[in-house]
Amino acid sequence: TPRVRVQPGHAPPNGTSVPPARASGRRSGSLENVLLTLPPAPHTVVLTFGTVAVLDFLLNWVQHVQRIPSLDPFVVAAIDHSVFDACAVLDVRVFLAPRWQIIANRTNTPQKQHKA
């Protein structure tokens, strides 16, 4: 897959990938570090998530949300590294939330709800 540089406000063309980004600024890789970049309470945080399968849609969503100041701050939970790298290039608040970690951290599963 060819690699391209993505300019802010632009999605990568189909059939290309975004080069890995360095973690700096808003894009830290962990939820805890992203939370530290948010403004002081009280505020509402818009959270979305995505995988590489919906990357085009996710980046389109990011472009539109960036145009609406009242929706800031927003955070992207990247289910895989491709989404993390694409968001990091655009300086979006993003953290890695791999599928296995989300499933492993669930404490309120349907099975546990029925036993209670």
C-alpha positions as YAML, in Angstrom:
chain: A
units: angstrom
residues:
- id: 1
  name: THR
  ca: [0.00, 0.00, 0.00]
- id: 2
  name: PRO
  ca: [1.46, 3.39, -0.95]
- id: 3
  name: ARG
  ca: [2.01, 5.82, 1.91]
- id: 4
  name: VAL
  ca: [1.08, 9.48, 1.77]
- id: 5
  name: ARG
  ca: [1.30, 12.55, 3.98]
- id: 6
  name: VAL
  ca: [-2.10, 13.81, 5.04]
- id: 7
  name: GLN
  ca: [-2.58, 17.55, 5.31]
- id: 8
  name: PRO
  ca: [-4.88, 18.83, 8.08]
- id: 9
  name: GLY
  ca: [-8.44, 18.83, 6.82]
- id: 10
  name: HIS
  ca: [-7.81, 16.15, 4.20]
- id: 11
  name: ALA
  ca: [-8.39, 12.40, 4.31]
- id: 12
  name: PRO
  ca: [-5.87, 9.98, 2.77]
- id: 13
  name: PRO
  ca: [-6.86, 8.85, -0.74]
- id: 14
  name: ASN
  ca: [-8.32, 5.34, -1.10]
- id: 15
  name: GLY
  ca: [-5.68, 2.65, -1.37]
- id: 16
  name: THR
  ca: [-3.09, 4.59, 0.63]
- id: 17
  name: SER
  ca: [-2.01, 4.55, 4.23]
- id: 18
  name: VAL
  ca: [-0.82, 7.23, 6.60]
- id: 19
  name: PRO
  ca: [2.77, 7.08, 7.85]
- id: 20
  name: PRO
  ca: [3.15, 6.35, 11.56]
- id: 21
  name: ALA
  ca: [3.19, 9.52, 13.64]
- id: 22
  name: ARG
  ca: [5.21, 10.37, 16.70]
- id: 23
  name: ALA
  ca: [3.25, 10.70, 19.92]
- id: 24
  name: SER
  ca: [3.25, 14.37, 20.91]
- id: 25
  name: GLY
  ca: [0.84, 17.13, 21.75]
- id: 26
  name: ARG
  ca: [-2.73, 15.88, 21.97]
- id: 27
  name: ARG
  ca: [-2.01, 12.41, 20.60]
- id: 28
  name: SER
  ca: [-0.48, 10.39, 23.36]
- id: 29
  name: GLY
  ca: [-1.63, 6.83, 22.94]
- id: 30
  name: SER
  ca: [-3.26, 6.50, 26.36]
- id: 31
  name: LEU
  ca: [-6.65, 7.65, 27.59]
- id: 32
  name: GLU
  ca: [-5.10, 9.03, 30.77]
- id: 33
  name: ASN
  ca: [-2.76, 11.34, 28.83]
- id: 34
  name: VAL
  ca: [-5.54, 12.49, 26.51]
- id: 35
  name: LEU
  ca: [-7.71, 13.35, 29.52]
- id: 36
  name: LEU
  ca: [-4.92, 15.62, 30.76]
- id: 37
  name: THR
  ca: [-5.22, 17.70, 27.56]
- id: 38
  name: LEU
  ca: [-8.93, 18.46, 28.10]
- id: 39
  name: PRO
  ca: [-10.12, 21.81, 29.43]
- id: 40
  name: PRO
  ca: [-11.10, 22.01, 33.09]
- id: 41
  name: ALA
  ca: [-14.54, 20.79, 34.11]
- id: 42
  name: PRO
  ca: [-17.38, 21.35, 33.57]
- id: 43
  name: HIS
  ca: [-17.43, 20.44, 29.91]
- id: 44
  name: THR
  ca: [-18.84, 17.80, 27.61]
- id: 45
  name: VAL
  ca: [-16.51, 15.52, 25.69]
- id: 46
  name: VAL
  ca: [-17.57, 14.08, 22.36]
- id: 47
  name: LEU
  ca: [-16.12, 10.58, 21.98]
- id: 48
  name: THR
  ca: [-16.10, 8.42, 18.90]
- id: 49
  name: PHE
  ca: [-14.21, 5.29, 17.93]
- id: 50
  name: GLY
  ca: [-13.25, 3.43, 14.80]
- id: 51
  name: THR
  ca: [-11.18, 0.80, 13.06]
- id: 52
  name: VAL
  ca: [-9.34, 0.89, 9.77]
- id: 53
  name: ALA
  ca: [-12.51, -0.53, 8.15]
- id: 54
  name: VAL
  ca: [-14.28, 2.81, 8.72]
- id: 55
  name: LEU
  ca: [-11.25, 5.11, 8.55]
- id: 56
  name: ASP
  ca: [-12.57, 7.16, 5.61]
- id: 57
  name: PHE
  ca: [-15.85, 7.79, 7.44]
- id: 58
  name: LEU
  ca: [-14.05, 8.59, 10.69]
- id: 59
  name: LEU
  ca: [-11.74, 11.13, 9.06]
- id: 60
  name: ASN
  ca: [-14.73, 12.70, 7.29]
- id: 61
  name: TRP
  ca: [-16.46, 12.98, 10.68]
- id: 62
  name: VAL
  ca: [-13.34, 14.57, 12.21]
- id: 63
  name: GLN
  ca: [-13.17, 17.16, 9.40]
- id: 64
  name: HIS
  ca: [-16.76, 18.18, 9.99]
- id: 65
  name: VAL
  ca: [-16.54, 18.24, 13.79]
- id: 66
  name: GLN
  ca: [-13.43, 20.45, 13.60]
- id: 67
  name: ARG
  ca: [-15.57, 23.09, 11.86]
- id: 68
  name: ILE
  ca: [-18.02, 23.25, 14.80]
- id: 69
  name: PRO
  ca: [-16.30, 24.91, 17.78]
- id: 70
  name: SER
  ca: [-19.10, 23.97, 20.19]
- id: 71
  name: LEU
  ca: [-18.24, 20.28, 19.70]
- id: 72
  name: ASP
  ca: [-14.71, 20.72, 20.98]
- id: 73
  name: PRO
  ca: [-13.24, 18.92, 22.80]
- id: 74
  name: PHE
  ca: [-13.65, 15.68, 20.96]
- id: 75
  name: VAL
  ca: [-11.64, 12.49, 21.34]
- id: 76
  name: VAL
  ca: [-11.15, 9.48, 19.08]
- id: 77
  name: ALA
  ca: [-10.69, 6.01, 20.53]
- id: 78
  name: ALA
  ca: [-8.54, 4.21, 17.97]
- id: 79
  name: ILE
  ca: [-9.25, 0.50, 17.91]
- id: 80
  name: ASP
  ca: [-6.13, -0.12, 15.80]
- id: 81
  name: HIS
  ca: [-2.84, 1.57, 14.95]
- id: 82
  name: SER
  ca: [-4.00, 2.69, 11.49]
- id: 83
  name: VAL
  ca: [-6.70, 4.88, 13.01]
- id: 84
  name: PHE
  ca: [-4.31, 6.15, 15.69]
- id: 85
  name: ASP
  ca: [-1.68, 7.13, 13.11]
- id: 86
  name: ALA
  ca: [-4.21, 8.84, 10.81]
- id: 87
  name: CYS
  ca: [-5.65, 10.89, 13.67]
- id: 88
  name: ALA
  ca: [-2.22, 11.72, 15.08]
- id: 89
  name: VAL
  ca: [-1.13, 13.19, 11.75]
- id: 90
  name: LEU
  ca: [-4.15, 15.49, 11.93]
- id: 91
  name: ASP
  ca: [-3.33, 16.42, 15.57]
- id: 92
  name: VAL
  ca: [-6.61, 14.96, 16.83]
- id: 93
  name: ARG
  ca: [-6.94, 13.90, 20.47]
- id: 94
  name: VAL
  ca: [-6.64, 10.15, 20.08]
- id: 95
  name: PHE
  ca: [-5.81, 7.18, 22.25]
- id: 96
  name: LEU
  ca: [-5.32, 3.50, 21.52]
- id: 97
  name: ALA
  ca: [-8.19, 1.34, 22.70]
- id: 98
  name: PRO
  ca: [-7.47, -2.09, 21.20]
- id: 99
  name: ARG
  ca: [-10.42, -4.45, 20.93]
- id: 100
  name: TRP
  ca: [-8.91, -6.95, 23.39]
- id: 101
  name: GLN
  ca: [-8.45, -4.24, 26.00]
- id: 102
  name: ILE
  ca: [-12.06, -3.04, 25.71]
- id: 103
  name: ILE
  ca: [-13.38, -6.58, 26.08]
- id: 104
  name: ALA
  ca: [-11.00, -7.41, 28.95]
- id: 105
  name: ASN
  ca: [-12.00, -4.30, 30.89]
- id: 106
  name: ARG
  ca: [-15.75, -4.79, 30.67]
- id: 107
  name: THR
  ca: [-17.10, -5.21, 34.17]
- id: 108
  name: ASN
  ca: [-20.79, -5.02, 33.40]
- id: 109
  name: THR
  ca: [-21.23, -7.88, 30.93]
- id: 110
  name: PRO
  ca: [-24.71, -9.26, 30.18]
- id: 111
  name: GLN
  ca: [-23.80, -12.48, 32.03]
- id: 112
  name: LYS
  ca: [-22.90, -10.54, 35.19]
- id: 113
  name: GLN
  ca: [-26.06, -8.41, 34.93]
- id: 114
  name: HIS
  ca: [-28.27, -11.52, 34.86]
- id: 115
  name: LYS
  ca: [-26.55, -13.03, 37.93]
- id: 116
  name: ALA
  ca: [-27.09, -9.89, 40.02]
...
